[in-house]
Amino acid sequence: MKLNIPEGDFAGYIFDLDGTLADTMPLHYRAWNAALHKFGMKADENIDPDLFYSLGGVHSHGVSAVFGKRYGLTLDHDEIMHVKEAIFMELLPEAGRIAPVADFAERVAKTHPVAIATGGLREFAIPILKAAKLDHIFKIVVTPADVPPGRGKPAPDMYLLAAKLCNVDPEKCLAFEDATPGLQAAVAAGMQVVHVPSRPAA
């Protein structure tokens, strides 16, 4: 993977986590499938990968709502989220890092503020950072719980807050994202963005 880093004098760098720094999206896919099967999805049915990857960066409640509607399931969003996340945590030791992005983050963190803006929950973001061996450089972690309800990605609020915590103007930040909602959020915050393809090649 070759990153297309735009030219510019950036003062801060903000990274999505799943699928951008950490190679966790295939694990999330497996965990969602296993959870939905426990809640009534047909045994021979699996989530449409196109649908799954289109939801990168969206809070788990939103993902649950989309899957419930698509597969005709009545879901308690909190309940299935807890089941899915428990399965994901069992799979987490399999996660690696997305080396081009992680290596870049380690380099720029020596001279610039860096932050995480993730659609996941904080209690899972920290173990993911540890699994990717990046917890030592990211002290600023912004999640949907840190912004008003309904203002997660693709709204710009998480990126704006991450920039504020870095004490950097949003327009002077470079963002790294793998999925459309996050790309939209970073652009709406006034940032240039590097698209990181996270979906495995077919």
Order of alpha helices (4+ residues) and beta strands (2+ residues): beta-alpha-alpha-alpha-alpha-alpha-beta-alpha-beta-alpha-beta-alpha-beta
